[in-house]
Amino acid sequence: MQDRIRISIDAQGVAEVCLARPDKMNALDFAMFDAIVGAIHQLKAEKGLRAVVLHGEGRAFCAGLDMGRMGKLADGGEGGFRDLRARTHGIANSAQYVAQGWRELAVPVIAAVHGVAFGGGLQVALGADVRLISADLKMSVMEVKWGLVPDMAGIPLMRGLVRDDVVRELTFTGRVVVGEEAVQLGLATRVCDDPLAAAREMAAGIAQRSPDAVRAAKRLLNQSHAGASPASLLQDESHEQVALMGKPNQVEAVRANLEKRAPVFHT
């Protein structure tokens, strides 16, 4: 994993996950897929985690699938891919899990996205809860260019972010969108002068909120994204709220606000 991913966690419980293959624009080869899956598993087990910042080293966030794998397909073989039909990670395969897995983390994941996020790289970014991007960032659902379809959870992730006809246009054409248009379409959250600095600032702010409330909110939002019925969501809201009210971290949030001081939460 260390050849492809770097992970650091600060004293506030904010993790940074850096895609670290800058010479290849962080392209996705088998080692990168395995490293991202390993990083997600590591963070799932991390005690006291409050938020995650996901970013890429070098000129790009992630340029998509490694060109060496495409070359193997061009030679008429299947050596560039694994059998994707087996469900190896719950409802997903390992390739889908590198995007979907970020949604399964209990804490918010903020992606700082710059340079390009093409194909699989876009899908990795879509797995984050928030995407802060540079003004010149280029995004594309690029799989059609290579005779493929988005297959790293891109379709279910875009379903909750982008209007259906727009998803279809982007998927059928592979059109590249830049900066502010990505925000307007729903692929990104907002444009920042320095996405990584903004992501770090957001994560630090989240780390100052009650971890119980943040985790409960992510569970509810995941249920909503998954298409839970209004009745189910209303019931889930009530269950989560009752579980929070009067507990030590909720009481501390109230006291800290009333006393105008920084809260001290416990995980």
C-alpha positions in Angstrom: 0.0 0.0 0.0 2.9 2.4 0.8 3.9 2.4 -2.9 0.5 3.9 -3.9 -1.1 5.5 -0.8 0.1 7.6 2.1 -2.0 7.9 5.3 -1.5 10.2 8.2 -3.8 10.9 11.1 -3.5 14.0 13.3 -4.2 14.5 17.0 -7.8 15.7 16.3 -8.6 12.4 14.5 -8.4 13.9 10.9 -6.9 11.5 8.4 -5.3 12.4 5.2 -5.2 9.9 2.4 -2.9 10.8 -0.5 -2.9 9.0 -3.8 0.8 8.8 -4.3 1.7 7.8 -7.9 2.4 11.2 -9.3 4.6 10.1 -12.2 1.4 8.4 -13.6 -1.0 11.1 -12.5 -2.2 8.6 -9.8 -3.6 6.3 -12.4 -5.4 3.1 -11.2 -3.4 -0.1 -11.7 -4.0 -3.2 -9.6 -1.7 -2.0 -6.9 -3.5 1.3 -6.6 -6.9 -0.5 -6.4 -5.6 -2.7 -3.7 -4.0 0.2 -1.8 -7.2 2.2 -1.8 -9.2 -0.8 -0.5 -6.5 -1.3 2.1 -6.7 2.3 3.2 -10.5 2.2 3.6 -10.2 -1.0 5.7 -7.5 0.7 7.8 -9.7 3.8 8.4 -12.7 1.7 9.2 -10.8 0.2 12.1 -9.3 3.5 13.3 -10.4 4.5 16.8 -11.2 8.2 17.3 -11.5 9.0 13.6 -13.4 12.3 13.0 -13.0 13.1 9.2 -10.9 12.2 6.2 -9.3 14.3 3.5 -8.7 12.5 0.2 -6.3 14.1 -2.4 -3.8 13.3 -5.1 -0.1 14.1 -5.2 1.4 15.9 -8.2 -0.4 17.3 -11.2 -3.7 15.4 -10.9 -6.1 13.8 -8.5 -6.5 10.7 -10.6 -6.3 10.2 -14.4 -8.3 7.0 -14.4 -7.3 3.5 -15.4 -3.6 2.8 -16.0 -2.8 2.9 -19.7 -0.8 -0.3 -19.4 -4.1 -2.1 -18.7 -5.7 -0.6 -21.8 -2.7 -1.8 -23.8 -3.4 -5.4 -22.8 -7.0 -5.1 -23.9 -5.8 -3.6 -27.2 -3.8 -6.7 -27.8 -7.0 -8.8 -27.6 -6.5 -10.2 -24.1 -8.2 -9.8 -20.8 -5.1 -9.6 -18.7 -5.7 -6.0 -17.9 -8.8 -6.7 -15.8 -10.0 -9.0 -13.1 -13.3 -10.9 -13.1 -15.7 -8.2 -11.9 -18.8 -10.4 -11.4 -18.0 -11.7 -7.9 -19.2 -9.6 -5.0 -16.2 -9.4 -2.7 -17.1 -6.4 -0.6 -20.7 -6.7 0.5 -22.8 -5.5 -2.5 -19.7 -4.4 -4.4 -16.7 -5.9 -6.1 -13.2 -4.7 -5.3 -13.1 -2.1 -8.1 -16.5 -0.6 -7.0 -15.3 -0.6 -3.4 -12.6 2.0 -4.1 -15.4 4.5 -4.7 -18.3 3.1 -2.7 -16.1 2.3 0.3 -15.7 6.0 1.2 -19.4 6.2 1.7 -19.2 3.3 4.1 -16.7 5.0 6.4 -18.6 6.3 9.5 -17.1 9.8 9.2 -17.2 12.5 6.4 -14.8 12.2 3.5 -13.7 15.4 1.8 -12.0 15.1 -1.5 -9.7 17.9 -2.7 -9.7 17.4 -6.5 -7.3 19.2 -8.9 -5.8 18.6 -12.3 -8.0 15.8 -13.8 -10.5 13.3 -12.5 -11.2 11.1 -15.4 -13.1 7.8 -15.6 -12.2 5.7 -12.5 -10.6 8.8 -11.0 -13.9 10.7 -11.1 -15.7 7.7 -9.6 -13.2 7.6 -6.7 -13.9 11.3 -6.1 -17.7 10.7 -6.3 -17.4 8.3 -3.4 -16.4 11.2 -1.1 -19.1 13.1 0.8 -17.8 16.5 -0.4 -15.7 17.4 -3.5 -13.7 20.7 -3.3 -12.2 21.4 -6.7 -9.8 23.8 -8.5 -11.2 26.2 -11.1 -9.3 24.4 -13.9 -10.1 20.9 -12.8 -11.2 18.6 -15.7 -13.7 15.9 -15.0 -15.1 13.2 -17.4 -17.1 10.1 -17.4 -14.5 8.8 -19.8 -15.2 5.1 -20.1 -17.1 5.3 -23.4 -13.9 6.5 -25.0 -12.4 3.1 -24.3 -15.5 1.1 -25.2 -16.5 0.6 -21.6 -19.1 1.7 -19.1 -18.7 3.3 -15.6 -18.3 0.3 -13.4 -16.8 1.6 -10.1 -20.1 2.6 -8.5 -20.3 5.6 -10.8 -23.9 5.1 -11.9 -25.4 4.8 -8.4 -23.2 7.6 -7.1 -24.1 10.0 -9.9 -27.8 9.1 -9.5 -27.9 11.1 -6.2 -25.9 14.0 -7.5 -26.6 14.7 -11.1 -29.9 15.1 -13.1 -30.7 11.9 -15.0 -30.5 13.4 -18.5 -27.1 15.0 -17.7 -25.7 11.7 -16.4 -26.8 10.1 -19.7 -25.2 12.9 -21.8 -21.9 12.7 -19.9 -21.9 8.9 -20.0 -22.8 8.5 -23.7 -20.3 11.2 -24.9 -17.4 11.2 -22.4 -17.5 15.0 -22.6 -15.0 16.8 -20.4 -16.4 19.4 -18.0 -14.2 22.1 -16.3 -14.4 23.8 -12.9 -17.5 25.7 -12.3 -19.6 23.6 -14.8 -18.8 20.5 -12.7 -20.3 22.3 -9.7 -23.4 23.4 -11.7 -24.0 19.9 -12.9 -23.6 18.4 -9.4 -20.3 16.5 -9.9 -18.5 18.8 -7.4 -19.4 20.8 -4.3 -17.6 24.1 -4.9 -14.6 25.7 -6.5 -11.7 26.8 -4.2 -8.5 28.7 -4.8 -6.7 25.9 -2.9 -8.9 22.8 -2.6 -6.5 20.9 -0.3 -6.3 23.8 2.2 -10.1 24.2 2.1 -10.6 20.5 2.6 -8.2 20.5 5.6 -10.0 23.5 7.1 -13.4 21.8 6.6 -12.2 18.6 8.2 -10.7 20.4 11.1 -14.1 22.1 11.7 -15.9 18.8 11.5 -13.5 17.4 14.1 -14.8 20.1 16.5 -18.4 18.9 16.2 -19.8 16.0 18.2 -18.6 12.8 16.7 -21.8 11.1 17.6 -23.9 13.7 15.8 -21.7 13.7 12.7 -21.7 9.9 12.4 -25.5 9.8 12.9 -25.9 12.4 10.2 -23.8 10.4 7.7 -25.9 7.3 8.4 -29.1 9.2 7.7 -27.7 10.8 4.6 -26.5 7.4 3.3 -30.0 6.0 3.9 -31.5 8.9 1.9 -29.0 8.4 -0.9 -29.8 4.7 -1.0 -33.5 5.5 -1.7 -35.0 4.8 1.7 -38.7 5.6 1.8 -39.9 8.8 3.5 -41.5 6.8 6.2 -38.3 4.9 6.9 -36.2 8.1 6.9 -38.6 9.8 9.3 -38.4 6.9 11.7 -34.6 6.7 11.3 -34.4 10.4 12.1 -36.3 9.9 15.3 -34.2 6.9 16.4 -30.9 8.7 15.8 -32.1 11.8 17.6 -33.3 9.9 20.7 -30.0 8.1 20.7 -28.1 11.4 20.8 -30.2 13.5 23.2 -28.9 13.8 26.7 -25.8 11.8 26.1 -22.4 13.1 27.2 -21.3 14.5 23.8 -24.6 16.2 23.2 -24.6 17.7 26.6 -21.0 18.9 26.1 -22.1 20.5 22.8 -24.8 22.5 24.5 -22.5 23.5 27.4 -19.6 24.5 25.2 -21.9 26.8 23.1 -23.5 28.4 26.2 -20.1 28.9 27.8 -18.5 30.1 24.6 -15.6 27.7 24.7 -14.2 24.9 22.6 -16.0 21.6 23.2 -14.2 18.5 24.5 -15.8 15.4 23.0 -15.2 11.8 23.7 -15.3 9.0 21.1 
